[in-house]
Amino acid sequence: MALVGTALVTTGSVSRRMSAHAQAMRGLDRLTERREKEAEQAEEAEQAKG
């Protein structure tokens, strides 16, 4: 019985860590998208100046 409890606790902590990791990766993706968008806008502004 103790082995089952240990497995469940371990699974839960791994799951939480994976969830935190996924959340961090989504945050990085958002930052990357924002920077790419800003770079595109700056490039378009430069081309408009011309």
PDB file of all heavy atoms in Angstrom:
ATOM      1  N   MET A   1       0.821  -1.204   0.000  1.00  0.00           N
ATOM      2  CA  MET A   1       0.000   0.000   0.000  1.00  0.00           C
ATOM      3  C   MET A   1       0.863   1.264   0.000  1.00  0.00           C
ATOM      4  O   MET A   1       0.549   2.216  -0.680  1.00  0.00           O
ATOM      5  CB  MET A   1      -0.924  -0.044   1.229  1.00  0.00           C
ATOM      6  CG  MET A   1      -2.036   0.948   1.176  1.00  0.00           C
ATOM      7  SD  MET A   1      -3.144   0.512  -0.162  1.00  0.00           S
ATOM      8  CE  MET A   1      -4.331   1.770   0.013  1.00  0.00           C
ATOM      9  N   ALA A   2       1.944   1.246   0.764  1.00  0.00           N
ATOM     10  CA  ALA A   2       2.815   2.417   0.826  1.00  0.00           C
ATOM     11  C   ALA A   2       3.433   2.715  -0.544  1.00  0.00           C
ATOM     12  O   ALA A   2       3.607   3.869  -0.910  1.00  0.00           O
ATOM     13  CB  ALA A   2       3.912   2.213   1.862  1.00  0.00           C
ATOM     14  N   LEU A   3       3.732   1.655  -1.279  1.00  0.00           N
ATOM     15  CA  LEU A   3       4.324   1.835  -2.605  1.00  0.00           C
ATOM     16  C   LEU A   3       3.356   2.564  -3.543  1.00  0.00           C
ATOM     17  O   LEU A   3       3.761   3.465  -4.274  1.00  0.00           O
ATOM     18  CB  LEU A   3       4.691   0.469  -3.192  1.00  0.00           C
ATOM     19  CG  LEU A   3       5.410   0.486  -4.540  1.00  0.00           C
ATOM     20  CD1 LEU A   3       6.728   1.247  -4.410  1.00  0.00           C
ATOM     21  CD2 LEU A   3       5.679  -0.926  -4.997  1.00  0.00           C
ATOM     22  N   VAL A   4       2.087   2.213  -3.465  1.00  0.00           N
ATOM     23  CA  VAL A   4       1.079   2.883  -4.293  1.00  0.00           C
ATOM     24  C   VAL A   4       0.984   4.363  -3.910  1.00  0.00           C
ATOM     25  O   VAL A   4       0.952   5.239  -4.779  1.00  0.00           O
ATOM     26  CB  VAL A   4      -0.298   2.200  -4.139  1.00  0.00           C
ATOM     27  CG1 VAL A   4      -1.370   3.016  -4.837  1.00  0.00           C
ATOM     28  CG2 VAL A   4      -0.250   0.780  -4.687  1.00  0.00           C
ATOM     29  N   GLY A   5       0.988   4.654  -2.613  1.00  0.00           N
ATOM     30  CA  GLY A   5       0.938   6.047  -2.149  1.00  0.00           C
ATOM     31  C   GLY A   5       2.136   6.841  -2.624  1.00  0.00           C
ATOM     32  O   GLY A   5       2.014   7.974  -3.087  1.00  0.00           O
ATOM     33  N   THR A   6       3.309   6.229  -2.538  1.00  0.00           N
ATOM     34  CA  THR A   6       4.537   6.898  -2.990  1.00  0.00           C
ATOM     35  C   THR A   6       4.472   7.181  -4.492  1.00  0.00           C
ATOM     36  O   THR A   6       4.832   8.256  -4.947  1.00  0.00           O
ATOM     37  CB  THR A   6       5.771   6.025  -2.683  1.00  0.00           C
ATOM     38  OG1 THR A   6       5.812   5.788  -1.280  1.00  0.00           O
ATOM     39  CG2 THR A   6       7.051   6.697  -3.108  1.00  0.00           C
ATOM     40  N   ALA A   7       3.974   6.208  -5.243  1.00  0.00           N
ATOM     41  CA  ALA A   7       3.862   6.393  -6.694  1.00  0.00           C
ATOM     42  C   ALA A   7       2.902   7.527  -7.021  1.00  0.00           C
ATOM     43  O   ALA A   7       3.175   8.343  -7.909  1.00  0.00           O
ATOM     44  CB  ALA A   7       3.395   5.095  -7.343  1.00  0.00           C
ATOM     45  N   LEU A   8       1.802   7.614  -6.312  1.00  0.00           N
ATOM     46  CA  LEU A   8       0.834   8.680  -6.567  1.00  0.00           C
ATOM     47  C   LEU A   8       1.411  10.048  -6.227  1.00  0.00           C
ATOM     48  O   LEU A   8       1.227  11.008  -6.975  1.00  0.00           O
ATOM     49  CB  LEU A   8      -0.450   8.442  -5.772  1.00  0.00           C
ATOM     50  CG  LEU A   8      -1.327   7.289  -6.255  1.00  0.00           C
ATOM     51  CD1 LEU A   8      -2.469   7.053  -5.281  1.00  0.00           C
ATOM     52  CD2 LEU A   8      -1.856   7.565  -7.646  1.00  0.00           C
ATOM     53  N   VAL A   9       2.111  10.147  -5.095  1.00  0.00           N
ATOM     54  CA  VAL A   9       2.719  11.426  -4.711  1.00  0.00           C
ATOM     55  C   VAL A   9       3.775  11.839  -5.727  1.00  0.00           C
ATOM     56  O   VAL A   9       3.828  12.986  -6.162  1.00  0.00           O
ATOM     57  CB  VAL A   9       3.328  11.333  -3.286  1.00  0.00           C
ATOM     58  CG1 VAL A   9       4.197  12.540  -2.987  1.00  0.00           C
ATOM     59  CG2 VAL A   9       2.229  11.191  -2.248  1.00  0.00           C
ATOM     60  N   THR A  10       4.606  10.880  -6.152  1.00  0.00           N
ATOM     61  CA  THR A  10       5.646  11.173  -7.145  1.00  0.00           C
ATOM     62  C   THR A  10       5.011  11.625  -8.455  1.00  0.00           C
ATOM     63  O   THR A  10       5.428  12.617  -9.053  1.00  0.00           O
ATOM     64  CB  THR A  10       6.520   9.928  -7.390  1.00  0.00           C
ATOM     65  OG1 THR A  10       7.102   9.547  -6.147  1.00  0.00           O
ATOM     66  CG2 THR A  10       7.607  10.215  -8.388  1.00  0.00           C
ATOM     67  N   THR A  11       3.988  10.923  -8.881  1.00  0.00           N
ATOM     68  CA  THR A  11       3.302  11.283 -10.125  1.00  0.00           C
ATOM     69  C   THR A  11       2.723  12.697 -10.026  1.00  0.00           C
ATOM     70  O   THR A  11       2.835  13.488 -10.965  1.00  0.00           O
ATOM     71  CB  THR A  11       2.180  10.277 -10.431  1.00  0.00           C
ATOM     72  OG1 THR A  11       2.757   8.984 -10.537  1.00  0.00           O
ATOM     73  CG2 THR A  11       1.479  10.616 -11.718  1.00  0.00           C
ATOM     74  N   GLY A  12       2.136  13.014  -8.888  1.00  0.00           N
ATOM     75  CA  GLY A  12       1.561  14.348  -8.698  1.00  0.00           C
ATOM     76  C   GLY A  12       2.609  15.434  -8.757  1.00  0.00           C
ATOM     77  O   GLY A  12       2.407  16.469  -9.387  1.00  0.00           O
ATOM     78  N   SER A  13       3.761  15.226  -8.124  1.00  0.00           N
ATOM     79  CA  SER A  13       4.791  16.269  -8.125  1.00  0.00           C
ATOM     80  C   SER A  13       5.406  16.422  -9.511  1.00  0.00           C
ATOM     81  O   SER A  13       5.701  17.525  -9.948  1.00  0.00           O
ATOM     82  CB  SER A  13       5.870  15.986  -7.067  1.00  0.00           C
ATOM     83  OG  SER A  13       6.627  14.857  -7.413  1.00  0.00           O
ATOM     84  N   VAL A  14       5.582  15.321 -10.224  1.00  0.00           N
ATOM     85  CA  VAL A  14       6.101  15.395 -11.599  1.00  0.00           C
ATOM     86  C   VAL A  14       5.102  16.130 -12.480  1.00  0.00           C
ATOM     87  O   VAL A  14       5.475  16.973 -13.290  1.00  0.00           O
ATOM     88  CB  VAL A  14       6.405  13.984 -12.152  1.00  0.00           C
ATOM     89  CG1 VAL A  14       6.677  14.039 -13.652  1.00  0.00           C
ATOM     90  CG2 VAL A  14       7.598  13.378 -11.430  1.00  0.00           C
ATOM     91  N   SER A  15       3.825  15.833 -12.298  1.00  0.00           N
ATOM     92  CA  SER A  15       2.781  16.479 -13.083  1.00  0.00           C
ATOM     93  C   SER A  15       2.790  17.991 -12.852  1.00  0.00           C
ATOM     94  O   SER A  15       2.668  18.773 -13.796  1.00  0.00           O
ATOM     95  CB  SER A  15       1.424  15.893 -12.711  1.00  0.00           C
ATOM     96  OG  SER A  15       0.398  16.566 -13.384  1.00  0.00           O
ATOM     97  N   ARG A  16       2.937  18.409 -11.600  1.00  0.00           N
ATOM     98  CA  ARG A  16       2.976  19.849 -11.297  1.00  0.00           C
ATOM     99  C   ARG A  16       4.187  20.514 -11.930  1.00  0.00           C
ATOM    100  O   ARG A  16       4.097  21.610 -12.465  1.00  0.00           O
ATOM    101  CB  ARG A  16       2.989  20.068  -9.782  1.00  0.00           C
ATOM    102  CG  ARG A  16       1.622  20.019  -9.155  1.00  0.00           C
ATOM    103  CD  ARG A  16       1.639  20.593  -7.749  1.00  0.00           C
ATOM    104  NE  ARG A  16       2.548  19.849  -6.882  1.00  0.00           N
ATOM    105  CZ  ARG A  16       2.220  18.753  -6.209  1.00  0.00           C
ATOM    106  NH1 ARG A  16       1.010  18.267  -6.303  1.00  0.00           N
ATOM    107  NH2 ARG A  16       3.110  18.141  -5.443  1.00  0.00           N
ATOM    108  N   ARG A  17       5.338  19.826 -11.859  1.00  0.00           N
ATOM    109  CA  ARG A  17       6.542  20.404 -12.465  1.00  0.00           C
ATOM    110  C   ARG A  17       6.389  20.526 -13.971  1.00  0.00           C
ATOM    111  O   ARG A  17       6.796  21.524 -14.566  1.00  0.00           O
ATOM    112  CB  ARG A  17       7.765  19.556 -12.137  1.00  0.00           C
ATOM    113  CG  ARG A  17       8.379  19.891 -10.809  1.00  0.00           C
ATOM    114  CD  ARG A  17       9.675  19.181 -10.638  1.00  0.00           C
ATOM    115  NE  ARG A  17       9.424  17.750 -10.774  1.00  0.00           N
ATOM    116  CZ  ARG A  17      10.266  16.812 -10.397  1.00  0.00           C
ATOM    117  NH1 ARG A  17      11.408  17.127  -9.875  1.00  0.00           N
ATOM    118  NH2 ARG A  17       9.971  15.547 -10.556  1.00  0.00           N
ATOM    119  N   MET A  18       5.817  19.503 -14.594  1.00  0.00           N
ATOM    120  CA  MET A  18       5.611  19.548 -16.040  1.00  0.00           C
ATOM    121  C   MET A  18       4.647  20.678 -16.402  1.00  0.00           C
ATOM    122  O   MET A  18       4.836  21.359 -17.402  1.00  0.00           O
ATOM    123  CB  MET A  18       5.078  18.201 -16.550  1.00  0.00           C
ATOM    124  CG  MET A  18       6.079  17.072 -16.449  1.00  0.00           C
ATOM    125  SD  MET A  18       7.575  17.375 -17.405  1.00  0.00           S
ATOM    126  CE  MET A  18       6.935  17.139 -19.053  1.00  0.00           C
ATOM    127  N   SER A  19       3.628  20.859 -15.574  1.00  0.00           N
ATOM    128  CA  SER A  19       2.665  21.925 -15.819  1.00  0.00           C
ATOM    129  C   SER A  19       3.346  23.289 -15.714  1.00  0.00           C
ATOM    130  O   SER A  19       3.128  24.164 -16.538  1.00  0.00           O
ATOM    131  CB  SER A  19       1.526  21.824 -14.818  1.00  0.00           C
ATOM    132  OG  SER A  19       0.623  22.872 -15.004  1.00  0.00           O
ATOM    133  N   ALA A  20       4.191  23.454 -14.699  1.00  0.00           N
ATOM    134  CA  ALA A  20       4.916  24.721 -14.541  1.00  0.00           C
ATOM    135  C   ALA A  20       5.852  24.943 -15.723  1.00  0.00           C
ATOM    136  O   ALA A  20       5.986  26.065 -16.224  1.00  0.00           O
ATOM    137  CB  ALA A  20       5.695  24.718 -13.229  1.00  0.00           C
ATOM    138  N   HIS A  21       6.482  23.874 -16.187  1.00  0.00           N
ATOM    139  CA  HIS A  21       7.386  23.982 -17.331  1.00  0.00           C
ATOM    140  C   HIS A  21       6.607  24.387 -18.587  1.00  0.00           C
ATOM    141  O   HIS A  21       7.039  25.266 -19.334  1.00  0.00           O
ATOM    142  CB  HIS A  21       8.085  22.636 -17.558  1.00  0.00           C
ATOM    143  CG  HIS A  21       8.953  22.609 -18.762  1.00  0.00           C
ATOM    144  ND1 HIS A  21      10.182  23.213 -18.793  1.00  0.00           N
ATOM    145  CD2 HIS A  21       8.772  22.059 -19.976  1.00  0.00           C
ATOM    146  CE1 HIS A  21      10.714  23.037 -19.989  1.00  0.00           C
ATOM    147  NE2 HIS A  21       9.882  22.338 -20.725  1.00  0.00           N
ATOM    148  N   ALA A  22       5.460  23.753 -18.793  1.00  0.00           N
ATOM    149  CA  ALA A  22       4.635  24.082 -19.959  1.00  0.00           C
ATOM    150  C   ALA A  22       4.181  25.536 -19.895  1.00  0.00           C
ATOM    151  O   ALA A  22       4.163  26.233 -20.914  1.00  0.00           O
ATOM    152  CB  ALA A  22       3.430  23.147 -20.028  1.00  0.00           C
ATOM    153  N   GLN A  23       3.834  25.992 -18.699  1.00  0.00           N
ATOM    154  CA  GLN A  23       3.398  27.378 -18.540  1.00  0.00           C
ATOM    155  C   GLN A  23       4.549  28.333 -18.868  1.00  0.00           C
ATOM    156  O   GLN A  23       4.358  29.343 -19.553  1.00  0.00           O
ATOM    157  CB  GLN A  23       2.916  27.598 -17.111  1.00  0.00           C
ATOM    158  CG  GLN A  23       2.281  28.939 -16.882  1.00  0.00           C
ATOM    159  CD  GLN A  23       1.694  29.054 -15.487  1.00  0.00           C
ATOM    160  OE1 GLN A  23       1.691  28.095 -14.726  1.00  0.00           O
ATOM    161  NE2 GLN A  23       1.196  30.219 -15.160  1.00  0.00           N
ATOM    162  N   ALA A  24       5.753  28.004 -18.417  1.00  0.00           N
ATOM    163  CA  ALA A  24       6.916  28.840 -18.714  1.00  0.00           C
ATOM    164  C   ALA A  24       7.191  28.865 -20.215  1.00  0.00           C
ATOM    165  O   ALA A  24       7.502  29.918 -20.779  1.00  0.00           O
ATOM    166  CB  ALA A  24       8.139  28.327 -17.962  1.00  0.00           C
ATOM    167  N   MET A  25       7.058  27.726 -20.872  1.00  0.00           N
ATOM    168  CA  MET A  25       7.291  27.671 -22.315  1.00  0.00           C
ATOM    169  C   MET A  25       6.261  28.511 -23.072  1.00  0.00           C
ATOM    170  O   MET A  25       6.602  29.186 -24.040  1.00  0.00           O
ATOM    171  CB  MET A  25       7.252  26.219 -22.813  1.00  0.00           C
ATOM    172  CG  MET A  25       8.392  25.358 -22.298  1.00  0.00           C
ATOM    173  SD  MET A  25      10.020  26.011 -22.678  1.00  0.00           S
ATOM    174  CE  MET A  25      10.054  25.804 -24.441  1.00  0.00           C
ATOM    175  N   ARG A  26       5.003  28.469 -22.620  1.00  0.00           N
ATOM    176  CA  ARG A  26       3.983  29.315 -23.260  1.00  0.00           C
ATOM    177  C   ARG A  26       4.334  30.788 -23.090  1.00  0.00           C
ATOM    178  O   ARG A  26       4.150  31.586 -24.012  1.00  0.00           O
ATOM    179  CB  ARG A  26       2.599  29.026 -22.674  1.00  0.00           C
ATOM    180  CG  ARG A  26       1.999  27.723 -23.168  1.00  0.00           C
ATOM    181  CD  ARG A  26       0.529  27.602 -22.825  1.00  0.00           C
ATOM    182  NE  ARG A  26       0.296  27.578 -21.392  1.00  0.00           N
ATOM    183  CZ  ARG A  26       0.272  26.497 -20.629  1.00  0.00           C
ATOM    184  NH1 ARG A  26       0.468  25.312 -21.171  1.00  0.00           N
ATOM    185  NH2 ARG A  26       0.036  26.581 -19.336  1.00  0.00           N
ATOM    186  N   GLY A  27       4.839  31.154 -21.924  1.00  0.00           N
ATOM    187  CA  GLY A  27       5.247  32.541 -21.691  1.00  0.00           C
ATOM    188  C   GLY A  27       6.364  32.950 -22.636  1.00  0.00           C
ATOM    189  O   GLY A  27       6.355  34.050 -23.190  1.00  0.00           O
ATOM    190  N   LEU A  28       7.345  32.061 -22.816  1.00  0.00           N
ATOM    191  CA  LEU A  28       8.441  32.355 -23.744  1.00  0.00           C
ATOM    192  C   LEU A  28       7.929  32.475 -25.174  1.00  0.00           C
ATOM    193  O   LEU A  28       8.385  33.330 -25.931  1.00  0.00           O
ATOM    194  CB  LEU A  28       9.510  31.261 -23.667  1.00  0.00           C
ATOM    195  CG  LEU A  28      10.365  31.275 -22.409  1.00  0.00           C
ATOM    196  CD1 LEU A  28      11.267  30.037 -22.385  1.00  0.00           C
ATOM    197  CD2 LEU A  28      11.213  32.533 -22.336  1.00  0.00           C
ATOM    198  N   ASP A  29       6.987  31.611 -25.539  1.00  0.00           N
ATOM    199  CA  ASP A  29       6.401  31.692 -26.887  1.00  0.00           C
ATOM    200  C   ASP A  29       5.725  33.043 -27.099  1.00  0.00           C
ATOM    201  O   ASP A  29       5.857  33.651 -28.168  1.00  0.00           O
ATOM    202  CB  ASP A  29       5.394  30.571 -27.116  1.00  0.00           C
ATOM    203  CG  ASP A  29       6.053  29.219 -27.323  1.00  0.00           C
ATOM    204  OD1 ASP A  29       7.275  29.189 -27.583  1.00  0.00           O
ATOM    205  OD2 ASP A  29       5.340  28.205 -27.239  1.00  0.00           O
ATOM    206  N   ARG A  30       5.002  33.507 -26.085  1.00  0.00           N
ATOM    207  CA  ARG A  30       4.332  34.815 -26.206  1.00  0.00           C
ATOM    208  C   ARG A  30       5.353  35.937 -26.376  1.00  0.00           C
ATOM    209  O   ARG A  30       5.162  36.839 -27.187  1.00  0.00           O
ATOM    210  CB  ARG A  30       3.450  35.074 -24.982  1.00  0.00           C
ATOM    211  CG  ARG A  30       2.119  34.358 -25.038  1.00  0.00           C
ATOM    212  CD  ARG A  30       1.145  34.900 -24.018  1.00  0.00           C
ATOM    213  NE  ARG A  30       1.587  34.655 -22.659  1.00  0.00           N
ATOM    214  CZ  ARG A  30       1.269  33.582 -21.939  1.00  0.00           C
ATOM    215  NH1 ARG A  30       0.495  32.659 -22.445  1.00  0.00           N
ATOM    216  NH2 ARG A  30       1.718  33.436 -20.712  1.00  0.00           N
ATOM    217  N   LEU A  31       6.436  35.881 -25.605  1.00  0.00           N
ATOM    218  CA  LEU A  31       7.475  36.910 -25.733  1.00  0.00           C
ATOM    219  C   LEU A  31       8.089  36.889 -27.126  1.00  0.00           C
ATOM    220  O   LEU A  31       8.304  37.940 -27.732  1.00  0.00           O
ATOM    221  CB  LEU A  31       8.589  36.670 -24.703  1.00  0.00           C
ATOM    222  CG  LEU A  31       8.329  37.131 -23.284  1.00  0.00           C
ATOM    223  CD1 LEU A  31       9.472  36.689 -22.378  1.00  0.00           C
ATOM    224  CD2 LEU A  31       8.176  38.629 -23.219  1.00  0.00           C
ATOM    225  N   THR A  32       8.367  35.697 -27.628  1.00  0.00           N
ATOM    226  CA  THR A  32       8.958  35.564 -28.963  1.00  0.00           C
ATOM    227  C   THR A  32       8.032  36.129 -30.023  1.00  0.00           C
ATOM    228  O   THR A  32       8.471  36.870 -30.905  1.00  0.00           O
ATOM    229  CB  THR A  32       9.265  34.082 -29.251  1.00  0.00           C
ATOM    230  OG1 THR A  32      10.149  33.596 -28.242  1.00  0.00           O
ATOM    231  CG2 THR A  32       9.909  33.913 -30.607  1.00  0.00           C
ATOM    232  N   GLU A  33       6.746  35.792 -29.928  1.00  0.00           N
ATOM    233  CA  GLU A  33       5.780  36.305 -30.904  1.00  0.00           C
ATOM    234  C   GLU A  33       5.706  37.826 -30.859  1.00  0.00           C
ATOM    235  O   GLU A  33       5.642  38.480 -31.896  1.00  0.00           O
ATOM    236  CB  GLU A  33       4.401  35.702 -30.641  1.00  0.00           C
ATOM    237  CG  GLU A  33       4.299  34.251 -31.012  1.00  0.00           C
ATOM    238  CD  GLU A  33       2.987  33.622 -30.585  1.00  0.00           C
ATOM    239  OE1 GLU A  33       2.095  34.350 -30.110  1.00  0.00           O
ATOM    240  OE2 GLU A  33       2.858  32.399 -30.730  1.00  0.00           O
ATOM    241  N   ARG A  34       5.734  38.386 -29.654  1.00  0.00           N
ATOM    242  CA  ARG A  34       5.659  39.844 -29.511  1.00  0.00           C
ATOM    243  C   ARG A  34       6.882  40.501 -30.150  1.00  0.00           C
ATOM    244  O   ARG A  34       6.765  41.492 -30.871  1.00  0.00           O
ATOM    245  CB  ARG A  34       5.576  40.207 -28.022  1.00  0.00           C
ATOM    246  CG  ARG A  34       5.266  41.669 -27.800  1.00  0.00           C
ATOM    247  CD  ARG A  34       5.219  42.008 -26.325  1.00  0.00           C
ATOM    248  NE  ARG A  34       4.312  41.129 -25.598  1.00  0.00           N
ATOM    249  CZ  ARG A  34       4.421  40.860 -24.300  1.00  0.00           C
ATOM    250  NH1 ARG A  34       5.387  41.378 -23.590  1.00  0.00           N
ATOM    251  NH2 ARG A  34       3.554  40.071 -23.706  1.00  0.00           N
ATOM    252  N   ARG A  35       8.055  39.928 -29.908  1.00  0.00           N
ATOM    253  CA  ARG A  35       9.282  40.501 -30.492  1.00  0.00           C
ATOM    254  C   ARG A  35       9.276  40.400 -32.004  1.00  0.00           C
ATOM    255  O   ARG A  35       9.708  41.324 -32.695  1.00  0.00           O
ATOM    256  CB  ARG A  35      10.517  39.798 -29.910  1.00  0.00           C
ATOM    257  CG  ARG A  35      10.792  40.217 -28.498  1.00  0.00           C
ATOM    258  CD  ARG A  35      12.118  39.705 -28.014  1.00  0.00           C
ATOM    259  NE  ARG A  35      12.347  40.146 -26.647  1.00  0.00           N
ATOM    260  CZ  ARG A  35      12.967  39.433 -25.728  1.00  0.00           C
ATOM    261  NH1 ARG A  35      13.412  38.246 -26.029  1.00  0.00           N
ATOM    262  NH2 ARG A  35      13.147  39.907 -24.520  1.00  0.00           N
ATOM    263  N   GLU A  36       8.803  39.265 -32.522  1.00  0.00           N
ATOM    264  CA  GLU A  36       8.739  39.102 -33.978  1.00  0.00           C
ATOM    265  C   GLU A  36       7.787  40.119 -34.590  1.00  0.00           C
ATOM    266  O   GLU A  36       8.069  40.704 -35.633  1.00  0.00           O
ATOM    267  CB  GLU A  36       8.302  37.681 -34.332  1.00  0.00           C
ATOM    268  CG  GLU A  36       9.365  36.641 -34.093  1.00  0.00           C
ATOM    269  CD  GLU A  36       8.868  35.225 -34.326  1.00  0.00           C
ATOM    270  OE1 GLU A  36       7.656  35.032 -34.529  1.00  0.00           O
ATOM    271  OE2 GLU A  36       9.707  34.316 -34.289  1.00  0.00           O
ATOM    272  N   LYS A  37       6.663  40.337 -33.910  1.00  0.00           N
ATOM    273  CA  LYS A  37       5.678  41.306 -34.399  1.00  0.00           C
ATOM    274  C   LYS A  37       6.271  42.710 -34.410  1.00  0.00           C
ATOM    275  O   LYS A  37       6.102  43.469 -35.361  1.00  0.00           O
ATOM    276  CB  LYS A  37       4.432  41.257 -33.508  1.00  0.00           C
ATOM    277  CG  LYS A  37       3.140  41.457 -34.251  1.00  0.00           C
ATOM    278  CD  LYS A  37       1.961  41.324 -33.331  1.00  0.00           C
ATOM    279  CE  LYS A  37       1.629  39.857 -33.088  1.00  0.00           C
ATOM    280  NZ  LYS A  37       0.413  39.657 -32.310  1.00  0.00           N
ATOM    281  N   GLU A  38       6.977  43.059 -33.322  1.00  0.00           N
ATOM    282  CA  GLU A  38       7.604  44.387 -33.251  1.00  0.00           C
ATOM    283  C   GLU A  38       8.658  44.550 -34.334  1.00  0.00           C
ATOM    284  O   GLU A  38       8.771  45.621 -34.941  1.00  0.00           O
ATOM    285  CB  GLU A  38       8.226  44.596 -31.867  1.00  0.00           C
ATOM    286  CG  GLU A  38       7.192  44.785 -30.770  1.00  0.00           C
ATOM    287  CD  GLU A  38       7.814  44.802 -29.383  1.00  0.00           C
ATOM    288  OE1 GLU A  38       9.047  44.621 -29.256  1.00  0.00           O
ATOM    289  OE2 GLU A  38       7.065  44.989 -28.413  1.00  0.00           O
ATOM    290  N   ALA A  39       9.432  43.507 -34.600  1.00  0.00           N
ATOM    291  CA  ALA A  39      10.457  43.567 -35.641  1.00  0.00           C
ATOM    292  C   ALA A  39       9.814  43.761 -37.015  1.00  0.00           C
ATOM    293  O   ALA A  39      10.307  44.550 -37.829  1.00  0.00           O
ATOM    294  CB  ALA A  39      11.309  42.307 -35.624  1.00  0.00           C
ATOM    295  N   GLU A  40       8.719  43.062 -37.271  1.00  0.00           N
ATOM    296  CA  GLU A  40       8.015  43.224 -38.545  1.00  0.00           C
ATOM    297  C   GLU A  40       7.491  44.641 -38.698  1.00  0.00           C
ATOM    298  O   GLU A  40       7.601  45.245 -39.770  1.00  0.00           O
ATOM    299  CB  GLU A  40       6.846  42.244 -38.632  1.00  0.00           C
ATOM    300  CG  GLU A  40       7.248  40.815 -38.882  1.00  0.00           C
ATOM    301  CD  GLU A  40       6.059  39.864 -38.860  1.00  0.00           C
ATOM    302  OE1 GLU A  40       4.908  40.351 -38.852  1.00  0.00           O
ATOM    303  OE2 GLU A  40       6.289  38.646 -38.853  1.00  0.00           O
ATOM    304  N   GLN A  41       6.923  45.190 -37.641  1.00  0.00           N
ATOM    305  CA  GLN A  41       6.382  46.546 -37.700  1.00  0.00           C
ATOM    306  C   GLN A  41       7.493  47.562 -37.943  1.00  0.00           C
ATOM    307  O   GLN A  41       7.332  48.502 -38.720  1.00  0.00           O
ATOM    308  CB  GLN A  41       5.623  46.871 -36.412  1.00  0.00           C
ATOM    309  CG  GLN A  41       4.315  46.113 -36.294  1.00  0.00           C
ATOM    310  CD  GLN A  41       3.651  46.302 -34.943  1.00  0.00           C
ATOM    311  OE1 GLN A  41       4.234  46.868 -34.031  1.00  0.00           O
ATOM    312  NE2 GLN A  41       2.425  45.815 -34.826  1.00  0.00           N
ATOM    313  N   ALA A  42       8.641  47.359 -37.301  1.00  0.00           N
ATOM    314  CA  ALA A  42       9.772  48.270 -37.505  1.00  0.00           C
ATOM    315  C   ALA A  42      10.268  48.185 -38.946  1.00  0.00           C
ATOM    316  O   ALA A  42      10.586  49.205 -39.562  1.00  0.00           O
ATOM    317  CB  ALA A  42      10.897  47.929 -36.530  1.00  0.00           C
ATOM    318  N   GLU A  43      10.295  46.970 -39.477  1.00  0.00           N
ATOM    319  CA  GLU A  43      10.739  46.783 -40.858  1.00  0.00           C
ATOM    320  C   GLU A  43       9.776  47.451 -41.830  1.00  0.00           C
ATOM    321  O   GLU A  43      10.205  48.119 -42.784  1.00  0.00           O
ATOM    322  CB  GLU A  43      10.834  45.281 -41.146  1.00  0.00           C
ATOM    323  CG  GLU A  43      11.517  44.950 -42.448  1.00  0.00           C
ATOM    324  CD  GLU A  43      11.677  43.450 -42.636  1.00  0.00           C
ATOM    325  OE1 GLU A  43      12.186  42.785 -41.714  1.00  0.00           O
ATOM    326  OE2 GLU A  43      11.278  42.953 -43.710  1.00  0.00           O
ATOM    327  N   GLU A  44       8.485  47.309 -41.577  1.00  0.00           N
ATOM    328  CA  GLU A  44       7.491  47.940 -42.447  1.00  0.00           C
ATOM    329  C   GLU A  44       7.601  49.456 -42.377  1.00  0.00           C
ATOM    330  O   GLU A  44       7.467  50.152 -43.383  1.00  0.00           O
ATOM    331  CB  GLU A  44       6.086  47.499 -42.039  1.00  0.00           C
ATOM    332  CG  GLU A  44       5.775  46.058 -42.392  1.00  0.00           C
ATOM    333  CD  GLU A  44       4.466  45.565 -41.805  1.00  0.00           C
ATOM    334  OE1 GLU A  44       3.769  46.357 -41.142  1.00  0.00           O
ATOM    335  OE2 GLU A  44       4.153  44.384 -42.018  1.00  0.00           O
ATOM    336  N   ALA A  45       7.875  49.997 -41.188  1.00  0.00           N
ATOM    337  CA  ALA A  45       8.026  51.449 -41.034  1.00  0.00           C
ATOM    338  C   ALA A  45       9.250  51.932 -41.815  1.00  0.00           C
ATOM    339  O   ALA A  45       9.198  52.992 -42.444  1.00  0.00           O
ATOM    340  CB  ALA A  45       8.156  51.786 -39.561  1.00  0.00           C
ATOM    341  N   GLU A  46      10.324  51.161 -41.776  1.00  0.00           N
ATOM    342  CA  GLU A  46      11.525  51.532 -42.524  1.00  0.00           C
ATOM    343  C   GLU A  46      11.247  51.520 -44.035  1.00  0.00           C
ATOM    344  O   GLU A  46      11.687  52.412 -44.755  1.00  0.00           O
ATOM    345  CB  GLU A  46      12.674  50.546 -42.210  1.00  0.00           C
ATOM    346  CG  GLU A  46      13.324  50.775 -40.867  1.00  0.00           C
ATOM    347  CD  GLU A  46      14.023  52.128 -40.763  1.00  0.00           C
ATOM    348  OE1 GLU A  46      14.690  52.528 -41.736  1.00  0.00           O
ATOM    349  OE2 GLU A  46      13.878  52.777 -39.720  1.00  0.00           O
ATOM    350  N   GLN A  47      10.507  50.512 -44.500  1.00  0.00           N
ATOM    351  CA  GLN A  47      10.184  50.440 -45.924  1.00  0.00           C
ATOM    352  C   GLN A  47       9.265  51.561 -46.349  1.00  0.00           C
ATOM    353  O   GLN A  47       9.379  52.096 -47.446  1.00  0.00           O
ATOM    354  CB  GLN A  47       9.535  49.081 -46.240  1.00  0.00           C
ATOM    355  CG  GLN A  47      10.512  47.916 -46.173  1.00  0.00           C
ATOM    356  CD  GLN A  47       9.831  46.594 -46.396  1.00  0.00           C
ATOM    357  OE1 GLN A  47       8.619  46.501 -46.485  1.00  0.00           O
ATOM    358  NE2 GLN A  47      10.629  45.531 -46.444  1.00  0.00           N
ATOM    359  N   ALA A  48       8.380  51.979 -45.451  1.00  0.00           N
ATOM    360  CA  ALA A  48       7.457  53.076 -45.760  1.00  0.00           C
ATOM    361  C   ALA A  48       8.228  54.398 -45.899  1.00  0.00           C
ATOM    362  O   ALA A  48       7.859  55.247 -46.715  1.00  0.00           O
ATOM    363  CB  ALA A  48       6.392  53.177 -44.683  1.00  0.00           C
ATOM    364  N   LYS A  49       9.278  54.539 -45.108  1.00  0.00           N
ATOM    365  CA  LYS A  49      10.107  55.762 -45.193  1.00  0.00           C
ATOM    366  C   LYS A  49      10.832  55.824 -46.533  1.00  0.00           C
ATOM    367  O   LYS A  49      11.021  56.888 -47.084  1.00  0.00           O
ATOM    368  CB  LYS A  49      11.135  55.783 -44.060  1.00  0.00           C
ATOM    369  CG  LYS A  49      10.558  56.095 -42.704  1.00  0.00           C
ATOM    370  CD  LYS A  49      11.655  56.111 -41.671  1.00  0.00           C
ATOM    371  CE  LYS A  49      11.098  56.270 -40.271  1.00  0.00           C
ATOM    372  NZ  LYS A  49      12.148  56.181 -39.251  1.00  0.00           N
ATOM    373  N   GLY A  50      11.280  54.645 -46.950  1.00  0.00           N
ATOM    374  CA  GLY A  50      11.847  54.457 -48.134  1.00  0.00           C
ATOM    375  C   GLY A  50      12.803  54.748 -49.034  1.00  0.00           C
ATOM    376  O   GLY A  50      13.373  55.126 -49.788  1.00  0.00           O
TER     377      GLY A  50
END
